[in-house]
Amino acid sequence: MASDAEKFFAEWPARFEKAKAGAPDTIKAFGGLFAAVMKEGALSVREKELIALGIGMAMRCDPCINLHAQKSLEAGATREQILEAASVAVMMQGGPTFTYLPKVVEALEALEKSRK
């Protein structure tokens, strides 16, 4: 049985294309903000993605967790660094964020599986 993360990664491209067609101005505006903020700067892209992952966990945002786990890997973060960043989020917010730690692991597993 596919995990929630595997299902997300399989369905996300089509879902995102529908959102782009339905709300192109919003997608364009948010995309510009994302590109401006998430580029190399005083913090590396890897550091920014790890921060975004932690915030995604704190906000209990499944898509954010999946996408920022993916982007963290793409930016050069290791599995260990991603899980450590996730652990910092748990330490800062406690139990509610702790329950999202398995989602980070599932996202990593789905991404690792897709790379094989």
C-alpha positions in Angstrom: 0.0 0.0 0.0 1.3 3.4 -0.9 2.0 5.8 1.9 0.3 9.2 2.1 3.6 10.8 0.9 3.9 8.5 -2.1 0.3 9.3 -3.0 1.0 13.0 -2.6 4.1 13.0 -4.8 2.2 11.0 -7.5 -0.8 13.4 -7.5 0.8 16.8 -6.8 1.9 17.7 -10.3 -1.6 17.3 -11.7 -3.2 19.0 -8.7 -0.7 22.0 -9.0 -1.5 22.3 -12.7 -5.2 22.6 -11.9 -4.4 25.3 -9.3 -2.2 27.2 -11.9 -5.1 27.1 -14.4 -7.7 28.2 -11.8 -5.7 30.9 -10.0 -2.9 32.0 -12.2 -2.4 35.4 -10.6 -2.1 33.9 -7.2 0.4 31.2 -8.4 2.4 33.9 -10.2 2.5 36.2 -7.2 3.3 33.5 -4.6 5.9 32.1 -7.0 7.7 35.4 -7.2 7.7 35.7 -3.4 9.0 32.2 -3.1 11.8 32.8 -5.6 12.8 36.1 -4.0 13.0 34.7 -0.5 14.3 31.2 -1.1 17.4 32.1 -3.2 20.9 32.0 -1.8 21.5 34.9 0.6 22.8 35.3 4.1 21.3 31.8 4.6 21.9 29.0 2.1 19.0 27.5 0.2 19.5 24.3 2.2 19.2 26.3 5.5 16.1 28.0 4.3 14.5 24.8 3.2 15.2 23.2 6.6 13.6 26.2 8.3 10.6 26.0 6.0 10.2 22.2 6.8 10.2 23.0 10.5 7.6 25.7 10.0 5.5 23.3 7.9 5.6 20.8 10.7 4.6 23.5 13.3 1.7 24.5 11.0 0.7 20.9 10.5 0.8 21.4 6.7 1.2 18.0 5.0 2.0 19.4 1.6 4.6 21.8 3.1 6.3 18.9 4.9 6.4 16.8 1.7 7.6 19.6 -0.6 10.2 21.1 1.8 11.6 17.6 2.6 12.0 17.2 -1.1 13.5 20.7 -1.6 15.8 20.2 1.4 17.2 17.0 -0.3 17.5 18.9 -3.6 19.4 21.7 -1.8 21.9 19.2 -0.5 20.5 18.3 3.0 21.1 14.8 4.2 18.4 12.6 5.7 20.0 13.1 9.1 20.0 16.9 8.7 16.3 16.9 7.7 15.4 14.7 10.7 17.4 16.9 13.0 15.6 20.0 11.7 12.3 18.2 12.2 13.4 17.3 15.8 14.1 21.0 16.5 10.5 21.7 15.4 9.3 19.0 17.8 11.3 20.5 20.6 10.0 24.0 20.0 6.3 23.0 19.7 6.0 19.7 21.5 3.4 17.0 21.1 1.3 18.3 18.2 4.4 18.7 16.1 5.8 15.4 17.3 2.8 13.6 15.7 4.0 15.0 12.3 7.5 13.5 12.6 6.3 10.2 10.9 5.2 12.3 8.0 8.7 13.6 7.5 10.0 10.0 7.5 7.3 9.0 5.1 8.2 11.8 2.7 11.9 10.9 2.9 11.1 7.2 2.2 8.8 8.1 -0.7 11.5 10.3 -2.2 14.2 7.7 -1.7 12.0 5.1 -3.3 11.3 7.3 -6.3 15.1 7.8 -6.8 15.8 4.0 -7.1 
